[in-house]
Amino acid sequence: MKKVILELDRFDFETKKDLAKLIANFLKLQIAGVNPLVEYIFSFHEQYLELVIKNYALKEFTFCSGVLLRAFLGSEKLHKILLDIALLTKLAGFITDATFDVASDTIESFTVITII
């Protein structure tokens, strides 16, 4: 999964969107009451969450980053990590971005993080 996120720039917008939705659907998959992808991301959470939040700065990744971030929130384990003040501070920095797409998607993600 990390390779997919790292290589997103190689795909066109529609493919990026589809990949983000595919990963979001895998995050909902449970096998015997355990979600293997959530467990995998949880074990390497700093790498994935930092990468997804960092990609907010790039306009062409904003939509994908938002979809992934909000999908991570479906897991209580990953949601608790996202409540870390350092990650919230980084994310909050994008709310004032001059680009409407970045600012609006960040506000949506920030709202979901704080409301759930």
C-alpha atoms as a printed R data frame, in Angstrom:
    type eleno elety resid chain resno       x       y       z
1   ATOM     1    CA   MET     A     1   0.000   0.000   0.000
2   ATOM     2    CA   LYS     A     2   2.836   2.386   0.754
3   ATOM     3    CA   LYS     A     3   4.128   1.922  -2.782
4   ATOM     4    CA   VAL     A     4   0.694   2.831  -4.183
5   ATOM     5    CA   ILE     A     5   0.595   6.008  -2.093
6   ATOM     6    CA   LEU     A     6   4.174   6.896  -3.007
7   ATOM     7    CA   GLU     A     7   3.541   6.310  -6.710
8   ATOM     8    CA   LEU     A     8   0.228   8.198  -6.972
9   ATOM     9    CA   ASP     A     9   1.856  10.883  -9.084
10  ATOM    10    CA   ARG     A    10   2.280   8.345 -11.891
11  ATOM    11    CA   PHE     A    11  -1.500   8.022 -12.354
12  ATOM    12    CA   ASP     A    12  -4.101  10.327 -13.833
13  ATOM    13    CA   PHE     A    13  -6.721  11.938 -11.583
14  ATOM    14    CA   GLU     A    14  -9.450   9.348 -12.178
15  ATOM    15    CA   THR     A    15  -7.072   6.478 -11.411
16  ATOM    16    CA   LYS     A    16  -5.904   8.228  -8.224
17  ATOM    17    CA   LYS     A    17  -9.518   8.637  -7.203
18  ATOM    18    CA   ASP     A    18 -10.266   4.952  -7.885
19  ATOM    19    CA   LEU     A    19  -7.180   3.802  -5.969
20  ATOM    20    CA   ALA     A    20  -8.141   5.929  -2.960
21  ATOM    21    CA   LYS     A    21 -11.664   4.464  -2.997
22  ATOM    22    CA   LEU     A    22 -10.265   0.938  -3.376
23  ATOM    23    CA   ILE     A    23  -8.015   1.386  -0.347
24  ATOM    24    CA   ALA     A    24 -10.967   2.897   1.556
25  ATOM    25    CA   ASN     A    25 -13.025  -0.216   0.778
26  ATOM    26    CA   PHE     A    26 -10.191  -2.513   1.901
27  ATOM    27    CA   LEU     A    27 -10.144  -0.612   5.180
28  ATOM    28    CA   LYS     A    28 -13.724  -1.791   5.761
29  ATOM    29    CA   LEU     A    29 -12.913  -5.464   5.088
30  ATOM    30    CA   GLN     A    30 -12.857  -7.717   8.127
31  ATOM    31    CA   ILE     A    31 -11.641 -11.280   8.376
32  ATOM    32    CA   ALA     A    32 -12.635 -13.111  11.559
33  ATOM    33    CA   GLY     A    33 -13.360  -9.775  13.227
34  ATOM    34    CA   VAL     A    34  -9.955  -8.318  12.367
35  ATOM    35    CA   ASN     A    35  -9.100  -5.911   9.609
36  ATOM    36    CA   PRO     A    36  -5.676  -6.874   8.249
37  ATOM    37    CA   LEU     A    37  -5.113  -3.546   6.453
38  ATOM    38    CA   VAL     A    38  -5.939  -1.523   9.563
39  ATOM    39    CA   GLU     A    39  -3.531  -3.663  11.566
40  ATOM    40    CA   TYR     A    40  -0.845  -3.188   8.923
41  ATOM    41    CA   ILE     A    41  -1.316   0.577   8.791
42  ATOM    42    CA   PHE     A    42  -1.454   0.726  12.587
43  ATOM    43    CA   SER     A    43   1.933  -0.976  12.838
44  ATOM    44    CA   PHE     A    44   3.475   1.585  10.463
45  ATOM    45    CA   HIS     A    45   1.067   4.425  11.258
46  ATOM    46    CA   GLU     A    46   3.562   7.248  11.369
47  ATOM    47    CA   GLN     A    47   4.766   6.604   7.822
48  ATOM    48    CA   TYR     A    48   1.294   6.374   6.295
49  ATOM    49    CA   LEU     A    49  -0.407   9.168   8.168
50  ATOM    50    CA   GLU     A    50   2.500  11.557   7.658
51  ATOM    51    CA   LEU     A    51   2.560  10.736   3.948
52  ATOM    52    CA   VAL     A    52  -1.191  11.232   3.510
53  ATOM    53    CA   ILE     A    53  -1.159  14.521   5.428
54  ATOM    54    CA   LYS     A    54   1.958  15.718   3.578
55  ATOM    55    CA   ASN     A    55   0.220  15.050   0.253
56  ATOM    56    CA   TYR     A    56  -2.475  17.596   1.146
57  ATOM    57    CA   ALA     A    57   0.028  20.273   0.157
58  ATOM    58    CA   LEU     A    58  -0.007  19.039  -3.428
59  ATOM    59    CA   LYS     A    59  -3.222  20.081  -5.156
60  ATOM    60    CA   GLU     A    60  -3.283  17.011  -7.393
61  ATOM    61    CA   PHE     A    61  -3.285  14.748  -4.293
62  ATOM    62    CA   THR     A    62  -5.736  16.641  -2.108
63  ATOM    63    CA   PHE     A    63  -8.814  14.644  -3.078
64  ATOM    64    CA   CYS     A    64  -7.047  11.284  -2.696
65  ATOM    65    CA   SER     A    65  -5.477  12.302   0.603
66  ATOM    66    CA   GLY     A    66  -8.851  13.389   1.933
67  ATOM    67    CA   VAL     A    67 -10.539  10.139   0.916
68  ATOM    68    CA   LEU     A    68  -7.755   8.092   2.526
69  ATOM    69    CA   LEU     A    69  -7.661  10.169   5.685
70  ATOM    70    CA   ARG     A    70 -11.414   9.956   6.170
71  ATOM    71    CA   ALA     A    71 -11.284   6.194   5.461
72  ATOM    72    CA   PHE     A    72  -8.650   5.836   8.194
73  ATOM    73    CA   LEU     A    73 -11.136   7.462  10.569
74  ATOM    74    CA   GLY     A    74 -13.449   4.469  10.160
75  ATOM    75    CA   SER     A    75 -11.052   2.531  12.373
76  ATOM    76    CA   GLU     A    76 -11.027   3.428  16.052
77  ATOM    77    CA   LYS     A    77  -7.334   2.513  16.281
78  ATOM    78    CA   LEU     A    78  -6.348   4.849  13.450
79  ATOM    79    CA   HIS     A    79  -8.731   7.569  14.613
80  ATOM    80    CA   LYS     A    80  -7.028   7.715  18.006
81  ATOM    81    CA   ILE     A    81  -3.660   8.180  16.299
82  ATOM    82    CA   LEU     A    82  -5.077  11.020  14.192
83  ATOM    83    CA   LEU     A    83  -6.078  12.842  17.354
84  ATOM    84    CA   ASP     A    84  -2.361  13.285  18.068
85  ATOM    85    CA   ILE     A    85  -1.774  17.008  18.399
86  ATOM    86    CA   ALA     A    86   1.224  17.031  16.034
87  ATOM    87    CA   LEU     A    87  -0.798  15.477  13.210
88  ATOM    88    CA   LEU     A    88  -3.769  17.751  13.866
89  ATOM    89    CA   THR     A    89  -1.487  20.774  13.816
90  ATOM    90    CA   LYS     A    90  -0.027  19.764  10.446
91  ATOM    91    CA   LEU     A    91  -3.494  19.166   9.054
92  ATOM    92    CA   ALA     A    92  -4.863  22.420  10.460
93  ATOM    93    CA   GLY     A    93  -2.136  24.294   8.607
94  ATOM    94    CA   PHE     A    94  -3.822  23.385   5.313
95  ATOM    95    CA   ILE     A    95  -7.151  24.978   6.322
96  ATOM    96    CA   THR     A    96  -5.776  28.399   5.414
97  ATOM    97    CA   ASP     A    97  -4.305  27.238   2.101
98  ATOM    98    CA   ALA     A    98  -4.876  29.658  -0.761
99  ATOM    99    CA   THR     A    99  -6.174  26.846  -2.956
100 ATOM   100    CA   PHE     A   100  -9.901  26.286  -2.443
101 ATOM   101    CA   ASP     A   101  -9.694  22.514  -3.076
102 ATOM   102    CA   VAL     A   102  -7.026  22.023  -0.439
103 ATOM   103    CA   ALA     A   103  -8.696  24.238   2.174
104 ATOM   104    CA   SER     A   104 -12.205  22.819   1.719
105 ATOM   105    CA   ASP     A   105 -11.094  19.174   1.745
106 ATOM   106    CA   THR     A   106  -8.968  19.808   4.822
107 ATOM   107    CA   ILE     A   107 -11.911  21.406   6.611
108 ATOM   108    CA   GLU     A   108 -14.052  18.385   5.765
109 ATOM   109    CA   SER     A   109 -11.410  15.967   7.091
110 ATOM   110    CA   PHE     A   110 -10.765  18.091  10.181
111 ATOM   111    CA   THR     A   111 -14.482  18.196  10.923
112 ATOM   112    CA   VAL     A   112 -14.787  14.416  10.633
113 ATOM   113    CA   ILE     A   113 -11.752  13.910  12.901
114 ATOM   114    CA   THR     A   114 -13.110  16.146  15.652
115 ATOM   115    CA   ILE     A   115 -16.765  15.091  15.472
116 ATOM   116    CA   ILE     A   116 -16.451  11.297  15.435
